[in-house]
């Protein structure tokens, strides 16, 4: 190939390469423009974000709390979640809001309904004016706002209970069907815990006024105020005390060293005015302390029941507090006067006897030994003692030798006893039981 032909060939190839390059550039001109725009923006950002640093390396004048204004930074939990609407504005969605769900529970003891308004955990919802309807009976409001509504004087049978809408709560859509019992059964009320109060919730100064426990006819100057000699007493087995919050803190090891062999411990009482069921604030400490010191224990409950239903409630409370714990001595219902103004002071002997029997039968059905405590005058005048012979009888009579002529299994011989380890007075007892 001559030189002229060679030059033409080279020029032709260069032309082809140049043409290809022009085509490539033309096809990618949009991308190149975008790259230049981005490059310019980056440069602009670099110029605008030039900062001055403090000596500690932090950005001078930086707003370190700026993230607080970012709604998307946080998990808002049950208030909803953050999202953007069509305009780009921030809004909170309520799709995940958890509305408290209400459940109704109902129990009957005798011709009544106790309706509980509870949350998902089974706890009564307090502080709300819930409104319920017992179909074909009436509408009832939770006036004391404790999450419990009591309806009495119902005929036995099935009833439907519906709940009115309540702002802020998801109420049951379908009515609850409950059966009202015709007569009291001697079984513990399973949900009695809803009714048990602490002294912080009531006025103890009017609900638990310590009264003279027995009639003046059952007390004289011959009573012993120290631990008696068991061997000097015919058929006596052991010496003991009974205690409540009024003895306050007790040194049980010292008490045991003094020769006390058993203790009957008050677990609670029914309020003298309102009828509230209240746990004795020293019950737990006394039960644990006495047991740890090797002292045998029993339980008593100060009753203000005015009917069989309330007697079952009181027995149920005792059983709830014990929760199956083993004890050595019986569980007693304490039936006595409340100074003349207490709610149970005016009930007749028939009713008081019925109260004692229903309490004792409920206790017995749960495997414990039941008993009745009262003074000599009360046994003669306020109950039919002959109807209580199936139960352990605990007599209060404060003299050298009791005048009570019927059978008794324990004897409280003074309320002015003195025992080391206890400040102030304490009741002293003799047991004739073989425990």
MOMO-V492280 format. One record per run of one state. SS is the DSSP state (H for helix, E for strand, C for the rest). FROM is the first residue (numbers start at 1). TO is the last residue. If there is no record, write none. Layout:
# MOMO-V492280
((SS | FROM | TO) (SS | FROM | TO))
This chain:
# MOMO-V492280
((C | 1 | 2) (H | 3 | 27) (C | 28 | 28) (H | 29 | 48) (C | 49 | 52) (E | 53 | 53) (C | 54 | 58) (E | 59 | 59) (C | 60 | 65) (H | 66 | 69) (C | 70 | 70) (H | 71 | 73) (C | 74 | 76) (H | 77 | 79) (C | 80 | 80) (E | 81 | 84) (C | 85 | 89) (E | 90 | 93) (C | 94 | 99) (E | 100 | 101) (C | 102 | 102) (E | 103 | 107) (C | 108 | 112) (E | 113 | 118) (C | 119 | 123) (E | 124 | 124) (C | 125 | 130) (E | 131 | 134) (C | 135 | 137) (E | 138 | 141) (C | 142 | 147) (E | 148 | 151) (C | 152 | 156) (E | 157 | 163) (C | 164 | 168) (E | 169 | 170) (C | 171 | 175) (E | 176 | 180) (C | 181 | 191) (H | 192 | 195) (E | 196 | 197) (C | 198 | 198) (H | 199 | 201) (C | 202 | 203) (H | 204 | 207) (C | 208 | 215) (H | 216 | 218) (E | 219 | 219) (C | 220 | 229) (H | 230 | 232) (C | 233 | 237) (E | 238 | 243) (C | 244 | 244) (H | 245 | 247) (C | 248 | 251) (H | 252 | 257) (C | 258 | 261) (E | 262 | 270) (C | 271 | 276) (E | 277 | 279) (C | 280 | 282) (H | 283 | 292) (C | 293 | 295) (E | 296 | 302) (C | 303 | 307) (H | 308 | 322) (C | 323 | 330) (E | 331 | 334) (C | 335 | 348) (H | 349 | 365) (C | 366 | 369) (E | 370 | 375) (H | 376 | 381) (C | 382 | 384) (H | 385 | 388) (C | 389 | 391) (E | 392 | 396) (C | 397 | 397) (E | 398 | 398) (C | 399 | 409) (E | 410 | 417) (C | 418 | 425) (E | 426 | 431) (C | 432 | 435))
